Structures are given as C-alpha cells and as structure tokens.
Amino acid sequence: MTLALRYPIYVIANQEGVLVVKVDDEECVLLFHDRELAQRHIYANPGIATGATLRPLAVPDAESFEEGLRGLPANVTCAVWDAGAQRGFIHIGVDELLLALTG
C-alpha cells in the first residue's frame, strides 16, 4: 500500500490521551489531515466527550506519529482518517500505518 502522509496530522485528545472509538467492533484512533475537520468532528459529536474537554492535537512529523502509534494500547488496532469528511473516511490498521512509516 502506498500512503502519502502530510504533516501535521491531527488526533482528537484531552489531558488523558487520544480519543478512541469503536468501528465494526474494533478500537480505532481518529486521525485528520486538517485541524478544522477535527474541530468540526468534535462539535458535531458532543457525546464523545466524557468529562474532559477534547481538542485537535497536532502530530508534527513522522517520528512523532510513529511514536504515538507504537504507544497506543494493544486493543487499538485501527485508525479512521478524516471521519465526517464529505468524501468519506478511510479505515486502516495501525500495523499498516507503521509498515508505511518504517518501510
């Protein structure tokens, strides 16, 4: 798979960590190419915040992205790119992302 990544990448996070959602019985992290799209997702889904305020968090480069992916709990096995985008979203495994990053 060829994956072209542009940085920064945005995740939705709070002081406790990144937001994880369930998609087809898989735990997934939400990733966004655009800060505004991440912010719109937060506003459009007020029920996703459980106490702490959510915000888009910038991942500035490939090294930080890889470190973040490797630091995810083992039960987080996938990522969803650009949830809520008009063109649709992309569902990808965390292992596929790591492979794309490390070759």
PyMOL commands that set and color helices and strands:
alter all, ss='L'
color gray80, all
select helices_A, chain A and resi 35-44+46-48+62-70+94-102
alter helices_A, ss='H'
color red, helices_A
select strands_A, chain A and resi 9-14+17-18+20-23+26-32+55-59+76-81+90-93
alter strands_A, ss='S'
color yellow, strands_A
deselect
rebuild
show_as cartoon
